[in-house]
Amino acid sequence: MSSGVQVARRKNKRFTPEFKAEAVRMMRTAGKPVAEIAKDIGVSEQSLYRWARQLGVDTKADPSGALTTSEREELTRLRRELRKVEQERDFLKKTAAYFASENR
């Protein structure tokens, strides 16, 4: 930043699935406002609501619904793997084209 003003950046915290499940349990059973629970455990209200929604998806057996956490992780892994394979394919195409033009 050229103006000398530093912008505070919020670090993305990683929470364990157990922590998230316990936070959602507290949200549902504590009888306190969600804002108070969120403040007590140091997360945003939006995070609590998102975790509650995802927990509902993960425990639901509806195959037509949203992706479960494990399905989402697998999709991310497969997309990463696909990008790598596409890059390798493109490299091999360029290499083959280069050698084909050298032989002329």
Gaussian input, Z-matrix of N, CA and C with variables (Angstrom, degrees):
# hf/3-21g

backbone

0 1
 N
 C     1     B1
 C     2     B2     1     A1
 N     3     B3     2     A2     1     D1
 C     4     B4     3     A3     2     D2
 C     5     B5     4     A4     3     D3
 N     6     B6     5     A5     4     D4
 C     7     B7     6     A6     5     D5
 C     8     B8     7     A7     6     D6
 N     9     B9     8     A8     7     D7
 C    10    B10     9     A9     8     D8
 C    11    B11    10    A10     9     D9
 N    12    B12    11    A11    10    D10
 C    13    B13    12    A12    11    D11
 C    14    B14    13    A13    12    D12
 N    15    B15    14    A14    13    D13
 C    16    B16    15    A15    14    D14
 C    17    B17    16    A16    15    D15
 N    18    B18    17    A17    16    D16
 C    19    B19    18    A18    17    D17
 C    20    B20    19    A19    18    D18
 N    21    B21    20    A20    19    D19
 C    22    B22    21    A21    20    D20
 C    23    B23    22    A22    21    D21
 N    24    B24    23    A23    22    D22
 C    25    B25    24    A24    23    D23
 C    26    B26    25    A25    24    D24
 N    27    B27    26    A26    25    D25
 C    28    B28    27    A27    26    D26
 C    29    B29    28    A28    27    D27
 N    30    B30    29    A29    28    D28
 C    31    B31    30    A30    29    D29
 C    32    B32    31    A31    30    D30
 N    33    B33    32    A32    31    D31
 C    34    B34    33    A33    32    D32
 C    35    B35    34    A34    33    D33
 N    36    B36    35    A35    34    D34
 C    37    B37    36    A36    35    D35
 C    38    B38    37    A37    36    D36
 N    39    B39    38    A38    37    D37
 C    40    B40    39    A39    38    D38
 C    41    B41    40    A40    39    D39
 N    42    B42    41    A41    40    D40
 C    43    B43    42    A42    41    D41
 C    44    B44    43    A43    42    D42
 N    45    B45    44    A44    43    D43
 C    46    B46    45    A45    44    D44
 C    47    B47    46    A46    45    D45
 N    48    B48    47    A47    46    D46
 C    49    B49    48    A48    47    D47
 C    50    B50    49    A49    48    D48
 N    51    B51    50    A50    49    D49
 C    52    B52    51    A51    50    D50
 C    53    B53    52    A52    51    D51
 N    54    B54    53    A53    52    D52
 C    55    B55    54    A54    53    D53
 C    56    B56    55    A55    54    D54
 N    57    B57    56    A56    55    D55
 C    58    B58    57    A57    56    D56
 C    59    B59    58    A58    57    D57
 N    60    B60    59    A59    58    D58
 C    61    B61    60    A60    59    D59
 C    62    B62    61    A61    60    D60
 N    63    B63    62    A62    61    D61
 C    64    B64    63    A63    62    D62
 C    65    B65    64    A64    63    D63
 N    66    B66    65    A65    64    D64
 C    67    B67    66    A66    65    D65
 C    68    B68    67    A67    66    D66
 N    69    B69    68    A68    67    D67
 C    70    B70    69    A69    68    D68
 C    71    B71    70    A70    69    D69
 N    72    B72    71    A71    70    D70
 C    73    B73    72    A72    71    D71
 C    74    B74    73    A73    72    D72
 N    75    B75    74    A74    73    D73
 C    76    B76    75    A75    74    D74
 C    77    B77    76    A76    75    D75
 N    78    B78    77    A77    76    D76
 C    79    B79    78    A78    77    D77
 C    80    B80    79    A79    78    D78
 N    81    B81    80    A80    79    D79
 C    82    B82    81    A81    80    D80
 C    83    B83    82    A82    81    D81
 N    84    B84    83    A83    82    D82
 C    85    B85    84    A84    83    D83
 C    86    B86    85    A85    84    D84
 N    87    B87    86    A86    85    D85
 C    88    B88    87    A87    86    D86
 C    89    B89    88    A88    87    D87
 N    90    B90    89    A89    88    D88
 C    91    B91    90    A90    89    D89
 C    92    B92    91    A91    90    D90
 N    93    B93    92    A92    91    D91
 C    94    B94    93    A93    92    D92
 C    95    B95    94    A94    93    D93
 N    96    B96    95    A95    94    D94
 C    97    B97    96    A96    95    D95
 C    98    B98    97    A97    96    D96
 N    99    B99    98    A98    97    D97
 C   100   B100    99    A99    98    D98
 C   101   B101   100   A100    99    D99
 N   102   B102   101   A101   100   D100
 C   103   B103   102   A102   101   D101
 C   104   B104   103   A103   102   D102
 N   105   B105   104   A104   103   D103
 C   106   B106   105   A105   104   D104
 C   107   B107   106   A106   105   D105
 N   108   B108   107   A107   106   D106
 C   109   B109   108   A108   107   D107
 C   110   B110   109   A109   108   D108
 N   111   B111   110   A110   109   D109
 C   112   B112   111   A111   110   D110
 C   113   B113   112   A112   111   D111
 N   114   B114   113   A113   112   D112
 C   115   B115   114   A114   113   D113
 C   116   B116   115   A115   114   D114
 N   117   B117   116   A116   115   D115
 C   118   B118   117   A117   116   D116
 C   119   B119   118   A118   117   D117
 N   120   B120   119   A119   118   D118
 C   121   B121   120   A120   119   D119
 C   122   B122   121   A121   120   D120
 N   123   B123   122   A122   121   D121
 C   124   B124   123   A123   122   D122
 C   125   B125   124   A124   123   D123
 N   126   B126   125   A125   124   D124
 C   127   B127   126   A126   125   D125
 C   128   B128   127   A127   126   D126
 N   129   B129   128   A128   127   D127
 C   130   B130   129   A129   128   D128
 C   131   B131   130   A130   129   D129
 N   132   B132   131   A131   130   D130
 C   133   B133   132   A132   131   D131
 C   134   B134   133   A133   132   D132
 N   135   B135   134   A134   133   D133
 C   136   B136   135   A135   134   D134
 C   137   B137   136   A136   135   D135
 N   138   B138   137   A137   136   D136
 C   139   B139   138   A138   137   D137
 C   140   B140   139   A139   138   D138
 N   141   B141   140   A140   139   D139
 C   142   B142   141   A141   140   D140
 C   143   B143   142   A142   141   D141
 N   144   B144   143   A143   142   D142
 C   145   B145   144   A144   143   D143
 C   146   B146   145   A145   144   D144
 N   147   B147   146   A146   145   D145
 C   148   B148   147   A147   146   D146
 C   149   B149   148   A148   147   D147
 N   150   B150   149   A149   148   D148
 C   151   B151   150   A150   149   D149
 C   152   B152   151   A151   150   D150
 N   153   B153   152   A152   151   D151
 C   154   B154   153   A153   152   D152
 C   155   B155   154   A154   153   D153
 N   156   B156   155   A155   154   D154
 C   157   B157   156   A156   155   D155
 C   158   B158   157   A157   156   D156
 N   159   B159   158   A158   157   D157
 C   160   B160   159   A159   158   D158
 C   161   B161   160   A160   159   D159
 N   162   B162   161   A161   160   D160
 C   163   B163   162   A162   161   D161
 C   164   B164   163   A163   162   D162
 N   165   B165   164   A164   163   D163
 C   166   B166   165   A165   164   D164
 C   167   B167   166   A166   165   D165
 N   168   B168   167   A167   166   D166
 C   169   B169   168   A168   167   D167
 C   170   B170   169   A169   168   D168
 N   171   B171   170   A170   169   D169
 C   172   B172   171   A171   170   D170
 C   173   B173   172   A172   171   D171
 N   174   B174   173   A173   172   D172
 C   175   B175   174   A174   173   D173
 C   176   B176   175   A175   174   D174
 N   177   B177   176   A176   175   D175
 C   178   B178   177   A177   176   D176
 C   179   B179   178   A178   177   D177
 N   180   B180   179   A179   178   D178
 C   181   B181   180   A180   179   D179
 C   182   B182   181   A181   180   D180
 N   183   B183   182   A182   181   D181
 C   184   B184   183   A183   182   D182
 C   185   B185   184   A184   183   D183
 N   186   B186   185   A185   184   D184
 C   187   B187   186   A186   185   D185
 C   188   B188   187   A187   186   D186
 N   189   B189   188   A188   187   D187
 C   190   B190   189   A189   188   D188
 C   191   B191   190   A190   189   D189
 N   192   B192   191   A191   190   D190
 C   193   B193   192   A192   191   D191
 C   194   B194   193   A193   192   D192
 N   195   B195   194   A194   193   D193
 C   196   B196   195   A195   194   D194
 C   197   B197   196   A196   195   D195
 N   198   B198   197   A197   196   D196
 C   199   B199   198   A198   197   D197
 C   200   B200   199   A199   198   D198
 N   201   B201   200   A200   199   D199
 C   202   B202   201   A201   200   D200
 C   203   B203   202   A202   201   D201
 N   204   B204   203   A203   202   D202
 C   205   B205   204   A204   203   D203
 C   206   B206   205   A205   204   D204
 N   207   B207   206   A206   205   D205
 C   208   B208   207   A207   206   D206
 C   209   B209   208   A208   207   D207
 N   210   B210   209   A209   208   D208
 C   211   B211   210   A210   209   D209
 C   212   B212   211   A211   210   D210
 N   213   B213   212   A212   211   D211
 C   214   B214   213   A213   212   D212
 C   215   B215   214   A214   213   D213
 N   216   B216   215   A215   214   D214
 C   217   B217   216   A216   215   D215
 C   218   B218   217   A217   216   D216
 N   219   B219   218   A218   217   D217
 C   220   B220   219   A219   218   D218
 C   221   B221   220   A220   219   D219
 N   222   B222   221   A221   220   D220
 C   223   B223   222   A222   221   D221
 C   224   B224   223   A223   222   D222
 N   225   B225   224   A224   223   D223
 C   226   B226   225   A225   224   D224
 C   227   B227   226   A226   225   D225
 N   228   B228   227   A227   226   D226
 C   229   B229   228   A228   227   D227
 C   230   B230   229   A229   228   D228
 N   231   B231   230   A230   229   D229
 C   232   B232   231   A231   230   D230
 C   233   B233   232   A232   231   D231
 N   234   B234   233   A233   232   D232
 C   235   B235   234   A234   233   D233
 C   236   B236   235   A235   234   D234
 N   237   B237   236   A236   235   D235
 C   238   B238   237   A237   236   D236
 C   239   B239   238   A238   237   D237
 N   240   B240   239   A239   238   D238
 C   241   B241   240   A240   239   D239
 C   242   B242   241   A241   240   D240
 N   243   B243   242   A242   241   D241
 C   244   B244   243   A243   242   D242
 C   245   B245   244   A244   243   D243
 N   246   B246   245   A245   244   D244
 C   247   B247   246   A246   245   D245
 C   248   B248   247   A247   246   D246
 N   249   B249   248   A248   247   D247
 C   250   B250   249   A249   248   D248
 C   251   B251   250   A250   249   D249
 N   252   B252   251   A251   250   D250
 C   253   B253   252   A252   251   D251
 C   254   B254   253   A253   252   D252
 N   255   B255   254   A254   253   D253
 C   256   B256   255   A255   254   D254
 C   257   B257   256   A256   255   D255
 N   258   B258   257   A257   256   D256
 C   259   B259   258   A258   257   D257
 C   260   B260   259   A259   258   D258
 N   261   B261   260   A260   259   D259
 C   262   B262   261   A261   260   D260
 C   263   B263   262   A262   261   D261
 N   264   B264   263   A263   262   D262
 C   265   B265   264   A264   263   D263
 C   266   B266   265   A265   264   D264
 N   267   B267   266   A266   265   D265
 C   268   B268   267   A267   266   D266
 C   269   B269   268   A268   267   D267
 N   270   B270   269   A269   268   D268
 C   271   B271   270   A270   269   D269
 C   272   B272   271   A271   270   D270
 N   273   B273   272   A272   271   D271
 C   274   B274   273   A273   272   D272
 C   275   B275   274   A274   273   D273
 N   276   B276   275   A275   274   D274
 C   277   B277   276   A276   275   D275
 C   278   B278   277   A277   276   D276
 N   279   B279   278   A278   277   D277
 C   280   B280   279   A279   278   D278
 C   281   B281   280   A280   279   D279
 N   282   B282   281   A281   280   D280
 C   283   B283   282   A282   281   D281
 C   284   B284   283   A283   282   D282
 N   285   B285   284   A284   283   D283
 C   286   B286   285   A285   284   D284
 C   287   B287   286   A286   285   D285
 N   288   B288   287   A287   286   D286
 C   289   B289   288   A288   287   D287
 C   290   B290   289   A289   288   D288
 N   291   B291   290   A290   289   D289
 C   292   B292   291   A291   290   D290
 C   293   B293   292   A292   291   D291
 N   294   B294   293   A293   292   D292
 C   295   B295   294   A294   293   D293
 C   296   B296   295   A295   294   D294
 N   297   B297   296   A296   295   D295
 C   298   B298   297   A297   296   D296
 C   299   B299   298   A298   297   D297
 N   300   B300   299   A299   298   D298
 C   301   B301   300   A300   299   D299
 C   302   B302   301   A301   300   D300
 N   303   B303   302   A302   301   D301
 C   304   B304   303   A303   302   D302
 C   305   B305   304   A304   303   D303
 N   306   B306   305   A305   304   D304
 C   307   B307   306   A306   305   D305
 C   308   B308   307   A307   306   D306
 N   309   B309   308   A308   307   D307
 C   310   B310   309   A309   308   D308
 C   311   B311   310   A310   309   D309

   B1=1.4314
   B2=1.5179
   B3=1.2690
   B4=1.4455
   B5=1.5169
   B6=1.3098
   B7=1.4571
   B8=1.5224
   B9=1.2981
   B10=1.4504
   B11=1.5231
   B12=1.3096
   B13=1.4575
   B14=1.5218
   B15=1.2950
   B16=1.4569
   B17=1.5201
   B18=1.2961
   B19=1.4508
   B20=1.5179
   B21=1.3137
   B22=1.4630
   B23=1.5164
   B24=1.2923
   B25=1.4597
   B26=1.5118
   B27=1.2870
   B28=1.4499
   B29=1.5162
   B30=1.3080
   B31=1.4654
   B32=1.5132
   B33=1.3056
   B34=1.4587
   B35=1.5224
   B36=1.2999
   B37=1.4545
   B38=1.5193
   B39=1.2959
   B40=1.4661
   B41=1.5123
   B42=1.3167
   B43=1.4561
   B44=1.5128
   B45=1.3192
   B46=1.4593
   B47=1.5278
   B48=1.3275
   B49=1.4671
   B50=1.5306
   B51=1.3260
   B52=1.4639
   B53=1.5273
   B54=1.3448
   B55=1.4588
   B56=1.5205
   B57=1.3296
   B58=1.4602
   B59=1.5282
   B60=1.3293
   B61=1.4666
   B62=1.5290
   B63=1.3245
   B64=1.4573
   B65=1.5262
   B66=1.3242
   B67=1.4674
   B68=1.5308
   B69=1.3274
   B70=1.4632
   B71=1.5279
   B72=1.3231
   B73=1.4719
   B74=1.5226
   B75=1.3396
   B76=1.4670
   B77=1.5264
   B78=1.3132
   B79=1.4564
   B80=1.5303
   B81=1.3191
   B82=1.4659
   B83=1.5195
   B84=1.3357
   B85=1.4602
   B86=1.5239
   B87=1.3042
   B88=1.4640
   B89=1.5191
   B90=1.3236
   B91=1.4548
   B92=1.5192
   B93=1.3292
   B94=1.4616
   B95=1.5292
   B96=1.3110
   B97=1.4699
   B98=1.5244
   B99=1.3187
   B100=1.4675
   B101=1.5271
   B102=1.3173
   B103=1.4681
   B104=1.5302
   B105=1.3172
   B106=1.4648
   B107=1.5230
   B108=1.3332
   B109=1.4672
   B110=1.5226
   B111=1.3293
   B112=1.4634
   B113=1.5224
   B114=1.3180
   B115=1.4641
   B116=1.5254
   B117=1.3390
   B118=1.4670
   B119=1.5259
   B120=1.3238
   B121=1.4696
   B122=1.5268
   B123=1.3391
   B124=1.4621
   B125=1.5119
   B126=1.3268
   B127=1.4668
   B128=1.5283
   B129=1.3142
   B130=1.4573
   B131=1.5314
   B132=1.3268
   B133=1.4656
   B134=1.5238
   B135=1.3385
   B136=1.4651
   B137=1.5254
   B138=1.3301
   B139=1.4664
   B140=1.5265
   B141=1.3300
   B142=1.4658
   B143=1.5229
   B144=1.3130
   B145=1.4672
   B146=1.5354
   B147=1.3327
   B148=1.4683
   B149=1.5211
   B150=1.3496
   B151=1.4598
   B152=1.5215
   B153=1.3162
   B154=1.4711
   B155=1.5262
   B156=1.3257
   B157=1.4681
   B158=1.5351
   B159=1.3453
   B160=1.4699
   B161=1.5179
   B162=1.3260
   B163=1.4647
   B164=1.5195
   B165=1.3279
   B166=1.4593
   B167=1.5142
   B168=1.3215
   B169=1.4680
   B170=1.5206
   B171=1.3402
   B172=1.4682
   B173=1.5276
   B174=1.3178
   B175=1.4621
   B176=1.5197
   B177=1.3051
   B178=1.4648
   B179=1.5262
   B180=1.3061
   B181=1.4616
   B182=1.5275
   B183=1.3272
   B184=1.4569
   B185=1.5328
   B186=1.3351
   B187=1.4628
   B188=1.5259
   B189=1.3211
   B190=1.4572
   B191=1.5230
   B192=1.3329
   B193=1.4580
   B194=1.5181
   B195=1.3145
   B196=1.4629
   B197=1.5297
   B198=1.3289
   B199=1.4589
   B200=1.5216
   B201=1.3236
   B202=1.4545
   B203=1.5221
   B204=1.3199
   B205=1.4602
   B206=1.5210
   B207=1.3311
   B208=1.4664
   B209=1.5275
   B210=1.3320
   B211=1.4630
   B212=1.5308
   B213=1.3178
   B214=1.4715
   B215=1.5330
   B216=1.3488
   B217=1.4719
   B218=1.5269
   B219=1.3272
   B220=1.4625
   B221=1.5234
   B222=1.3122
   B223=1.4603
   B224=1.5278
   B225=1.3216
   B226=1.4681
   B227=1.5232
   B228=1.3345
   B229=1.4724
   B230=1.5229
   B231=1.3207
   B232=1.4643
   B233=1.5256
   B234=1.3180
   B235=1.4678
   B236=1.5257
   B237=1.3274
   B238=1.4691
   B239=1.5302
   B240=1.3219
   B241=1.4575
   B242=1.5357
   B243=1.3222
   B244=1.4588
   B245=1.5217
   B246=1.3482
   B247=1.4603
   B248=1.5256
   B249=1.3314
   B250=1.4608
   B251=1.5306
   B252=1.3139
   B253=1.4661
   B254=1.5312
   B255=1.3256
   B256=1.4747
   B257=1.5221
   B258=1.3233
   B259=1.4646
   B260=1.5257
   B261=1.3265
   B262=1.4669
   B263=1.5250
   B264=1.3426
   B265=1.4615
   B266=1.5267
   B267=1.3300
   B268=1.4631
   B269=1.5290
   B270=1.3315
   B271=1.4636
   B272=1.5260
   B273=1.3459
   B274=1.4644
   B275=1.5305
   B276=1.3244
   B277=1.4711
   B278=1.5209
   B279=1.3322
   B280=1.4620
   B281=1.5200
   B282=1.3183
   B283=1.4603
   B284=1.5231
   B285=1.3195
   B286=1.4584
   B287=1.5218
   B288=1.3247
   B289=1.4618
   B290=1.5176
   B291=1.3038
   B292=1.4745
   B293=1.5235
   B294=1.3143
   B295=1.4639
   B296=1.5209
   B297=1.3192
   B298=1.4572
   B299=1.5189
   B300=1.3131
   B301=1.4751
   B302=1.5019
   B303=1.3146
   B304=1.4752
   B305=1.5273
   B306=1.3201
   B307=1.4629
   B308=1.5142
   B309=1.2998
   B310=1.4608
   B311=1.4916
   A1=108.51
   A2=117.41
   A3=121.65
   A4=113.37
   A5=119.22
   A6=121.26
   A7=112.75
   A8=117.60
   A9=120.78
   A10=113.76
   A11=117.67
   A12=121.56
   A13=108.13
   A14=115.24
   A15=118.95
   A16=109.21
   A17=114.96
   A18=120.95
   A19=107.64
   A20=115.42
   A21=119.50
   A22=108.46
   A23=116.14
   A24=120.88
   A25=109.01
   A26=114.23
   A27=120.64
   A28=108.67
   A29=116.05
   A30=119.88
   A31=109.69
   A32=115.38
   A33=119.59
   A34=108.42
   A35=115.06
   A36=119.93
   A37=108.40
   A38=115.70
   A39=121.76
   A40=107.65
   A41=115.63
   A42=120.87
   A43=108.93
   A44=115.50
   A45=120.27
   A46=109.66
   A47=116.57
   A48=119.36
   A49=112.24
   A50=116.72
   A51=120.43
   A52=110.73
   A53=116.47
   A54=120.73
   A55=110.14
   A56=116.19
   A57=120.57
   A58=111.00
   A59=116.63
   A60=120.56
   A61=110.71
   A62=116.71
   A63=120.55
   A64=110.67
   A65=117.50
   A66=121.27
   A67=110.50
   A68=116.54
   A69=120.60
   A70=110.23
   A71=116.78
   A72=120.14
   A73=110.05
   A74=116.53
   A75=120.47
   A76=110.37
   A77=116.22
   A78=121.35
   A79=110.52
   A80=115.75
   A81=120.76
   A82=113.57
   A83=117.63
   A84=119.00
   A85=115.18
   A86=118.90
   A87=120.69
   A88=113.35
   A89=117.82
   A90=119.65
   A91=112.73
   A92=116.49
   A93=121.68
   A94=108.17
   A95=117.48
   A96=119.54
   A97=110.87
   A98=115.35
   A99=121.16
   A100=110.07
   A101=117.61
   A102=121.11
   A103=111.09
   A104=116.56
   A105=120.66
   A106=111.41
   A107=116.35
   A108=120.46
   A109=109.92
   A110=116.54
   A111=120.93
   A112=110.55
   A113=116.72
   A114=121.20
   A115=110.48
   A116=116.38
   A117=121.26
   A118=112.46
   A119=116.74
   A120=118.95
   A121=113.16
   A122=116.65
   A123=120.28
   A124=115.43
   A125=117.61
   A126=121.00
   A127=108.53
   A128=116.09
   A129=119.70
   A130=110.45
   A131=114.31
   A132=118.86
   A133=110.12
   A134=115.68
   A135=120.35
   A136=111.00
   A137=116.71
   A138=119.76
   A139=110.25
   A140=116.45
   A141=119.39
   A142=111.26
   A143=116.67
   A144=119.45
   A145=111.02
   A146=116.91
   A147=120.85
   A148=110.31
   A149=117.25
   A150=120.90
   A151=111.03
   A152=116.61
   A153=120.08
   A154=110.03
   A155=116.80
   A156=120.39
   A157=110.15
   A158=116.91
   A159=120.11
   A160=111.17
   A161=117.61
   A162=120.69
   A163=110.29
   A164=116.30
   A165=120.58
   A166=111.79
   A167=116.54
   A168=121.04
   A169=109.83
   A170=116.32
   A171=120.59
   A172=112.87
   A173=117.31
   A174=119.81
   A175=112.77
   A176=116.64
   A177=121.56
   A178=109.62
   A179=117.21
   A180=121.74
   A181=111.78
   A182=118.49
   A183=122.24
   A184=110.03
   A185=118.39
   A186=120.33
   A187=113.47
   A188=118.48
   A189=119.88
   A190=112.33
   A191=117.43
   A192=120.98
   A193=112.56
   A194=115.43
   A195=122.19
   A196=110.22
   A197=115.24
   A198=120.81
   A199=110.89
   A200=115.57
   A201=119.94
   A202=108.22
   A203=116.18
   A204=120.58
   A205=110.76
   A206=118.17
   A207=120.33
   A208=110.64
   A209=117.82
   A210=120.23
   A211=110.55
   A212=116.05
   A213=120.71
   A214=110.41
   A215=116.79
   A216=120.86
   A217=110.76
   A218=116.65
   A219=120.38
   A220=110.74
   A221=117.67
   A222=121.64
   A223=110.69
   A224=117.11
   A225=121.28
   A226=110.58
   A227=116.31
   A228=120.82
   A229=110.48
   A230=117.16
   A231=120.68
   A232=112.00
   A233=117.21
   A234=120.33
   A235=110.67
   A236=116.50
   A237=121.09
   A238=109.99
   A239=116.25
   A240=121.59
   A241=110.46
   A242=117.45
   A243=121.78
   A244=111.00
   A245=117.38
   A246=120.28
   A247=110.83
   A248=116.95
   A249=121.35
   A250=110.32
   A251=117.09
   A252=121.27
   A253=110.59
   A254=117.37
   A255=120.61
   A256=110.67
   A257=117.30
   A258=120.48
   A259=110.82
   A260=116.75
   A261=120.53
   A262=110.93
   A263=116.59
   A264=121.02
   A265=110.96
   A266=116.17
   A267=120.35
   A268=111.48
   A269=116.49
   A270=120.47
   A271=110.65
   A272=116.05
   A273=119.73
   A274=111.46
   A275=117.49
   A276=120.99
   A277=110.58
   A278=116.46
   A279=120.82
   A280=111.25
   A281=115.88
   A282=120.26
   A283=110.37
   A284=117.26
   A285=121.25
   A286=110.50
   A287=117.36
   A288=120.90
   A289=110.71
   A290=117.22
   A291=121.41
   A292=110.36
   A293=116.91
   A294=119.89
   A295=111.55
   A296=117.88
   A297=120.62
   A298=110.36
   A299=117.51
   A300=120.31
   A301=111.29
   A302=119.70
   A303=123.22
   A304=111.02
   A305=116.60
   A306=120.44
   A307=112.77
   A308=119.30
   A309=121.12
   A310=112.13
   D1=119.67
   D2=-173.69
   D3=-77.44
   D4=-20.19
   D5=-177.51
   D6=-81.36
   D7=-2.98
   D8=179.23
   D9=82.02
   D10=-0.99
   D11=179.09
   D12=-89.71
   D13=126.86
   D14=178.66
   D15=-95.02
   D16=135.06
   D17=178.07
   D18=-99.90
   D19=126.18
   D20=178.60
   D21=-72.64
   D22=124.15
   D23=178.40
   D24=-103.16
   D25=134.45
   D26=180.00
   D27=-82.80
   D28=126.73
   D29=178.66
   D30=-78.05
   D31=138.01
   D32=175.24
   D33=-76.54
   D34=117.54
   D35=178.60
   D36=-89.61
   D37=146.84
   D38=175.41
   D39=-106.41
   D40=129.79
   D41=178.80
   D42=-116.95
   D43=143.97
   D44=-179.77
   D45=-72.12
   D46=155.82
   D47=175.56
   D48=-57.88
   D49=-33.80
   D50=179.35
   D51=-65.90
   D52=-42.00
   D53=178.32
   D54=-62.05
   D55=-44.70
   D56=-179.52
   D57=-62.64
   D58=-43.63
   D59=-179.55
   D60=-63.73
   D61=-41.02
   D62=178.82
   D63=-66.66
   D64=-39.62
   D65=178.40
   D66=-62.59
   D67=-42.30
   D68=178.82
   D69=-66.44
   D70=-40.22
   D71=177.40
   D72=-60.29
   D73=-43.40
   D74=178.10
   D75=-62.78
   D76=-41.51
   D77=-178.77
   D78=-60.69
   D79=-38.54
   D80=-175.63
   D81=-83.30
   D82=-24.51
   D83=-172.00
   D84=-118.06
   D85=-14.21
   D86=-172.04
   D87=-72.02
   D88=-25.45
   D89=-178.33
   D90=75.01
   D91=14.04
   D92=177.74
   D93=-108.24
   D94=158.00
   D95=176.68
   D96=-61.68
   D97=146.18
   D98=-179.01
   D99=-58.87
   D100=-38.95
   D101=179.90
   D102=-58.92
   D103=-39.96
   D104=-179.98
   D105=-68.38
   D106=-43.10
   D107=178.32
   D108=-62.93
   D109=-44.37
   D110=-179.65
   D111=-59.81
   D112=-44.56
   D113=179.90
   D114=-63.77
   D115=-42.09
   D116=-179.00
   D117=-60.79
   D118=-38.38
   D119=-176.99
   D120=-98.98
   D121=-1.97
   D122=173.29
   D123=80.70
   D124=34.45
   D125=176.13
   D126=-131.02
   D127=169.65
   D128=178.22
   D129=-83.69
   D130=157.99
   D131=176.00
   D132=-60.50
   D133=-40.17
   D134=-179.27
   D135=-59.48
   D136=-38.17
   D137=178.29
   D138=-62.98
   D139=-45.08
   D140=179.66
   D141=-60.30
   D142=-45.45
   D143=-179.99
   D144=-64.37
   D145=-40.35
   D146=179.14
   D147=-64.52
   D148=-42.86
   D149=178.34
   D150=-63.11
   D151=-40.62
   D152=179.42
   D153=-63.72
   D154=-43.52
   D155=179.54
   D156=-63.15
   D157=-44.43
   D158=-179.01
   D159=-66.90
   D160=-37.02
   D161=177.52
   D162=-62.10
   D163=-38.80
   D164=176.12
   D165=-63.26
   D166=-40.04
   D167=178.39
   D168=-66.52
   D169=-44.42
   D170=-177.14
   D171=-64.14
   D172=-30.83
   D173=-178.06
   D174=-93.79
   D175=-7.51
   D176=-178.92
   D177=-84.37
   D178=143.71
   D179=-178.58
   D180=-99.06
   D181=13.14
   D182=-178.43
   D183=-78.39
   D184=108.26
   D185=-177.20
   D186=-69.18
   D187=-17.07
   D188=-178.42
   D189=-90.96
   D190=-2.45
   D191=-176.96
   D192=-82.54
   D193=-163.34
   D194=-179.72
   D195=-65.87
   D196=163.29
   D197=-179.15
   D198=-71.53
   D199=139.54
   D200=173.39
   D201=-74.47
   D202=168.85
   D203=179.97
   D204=-60.13
   D205=-43.88
   D206=-179.17
   D207=-66.99
   D208=-37.19
   D209=177.27
   D210=-66.21
   D211=-39.48
   D212=178.80
   D213=-64.10
   D214=-41.84
   D215=178.00
   D216=-63.94
   D217=-42.15
   D218=178.96
   D219=-64.95
   D220=-41.72
   D221=178.24
   D222=-60.77
   D223=-43.22
   D224=177.65
   D225=-61.08
   D226=-44.74
   D227=179.63
   D228=-63.08
   D229=-44.02
   D230=-178.91
   D231=-66.20
   D232=-38.01
   D233=177.65
   D234=-64.84
   D235=-41.08
   D236=177.83
   D237=-62.53
   D238=-44.32
   D239=179.80
   D240=-64.02
   D241=-41.23
   D242=178.54
   D243=-61.81
   D244=-43.60
   D245=177.99
   D246=-58.50
   D247=-42.15
   D248=-179.71
   D249=-64.05
   D250=-45.78
   D251=-179.50
   D252=-64.33
   D253=-38.92
   D254=178.12
   D255=-65.17
   D256=-39.80
   D257=177.65
   D258=-63.94
   D259=-42.23
   D260=178.05
   D261=-63.34
   D262=-42.24
   D263=178.31
   D264=-61.32
   D265=-46.69
   D266=-179.64
   D267=-61.87
   D268=-39.67
   D269=177.55
   D270=-62.43
   D271=-44.06
   D272=-179.67
   D273=-65.22
   D274=-37.13
   D275=176.90
   D276=-61.85
   D277=-46.80
   D278=-179.34
   D279=-64.96
   D280=-39.36
   D281=179.11
   D282=-65.01
   D283=-44.42
   D284=179.32
   D285=-63.33
   D286=-41.23
   D287=178.80
   D288=-64.68
   D289=-39.17
   D290=179.46
   D291=-63.32
   D292=-48.79
   D293=-178.60
   D294=-68.66
   D295=-31.79
   D296=177.03
   D297=-66.10
   D298=-38.64
   D299=179.37
   D300=-73.52
   D301=-26.62
   D302=178.84
   D303=-71.70
   D304=-29.10
   D305=-176.84
   D306=-82.03
   D307=-3.77
   D308=-179.08
   D309=-83.08

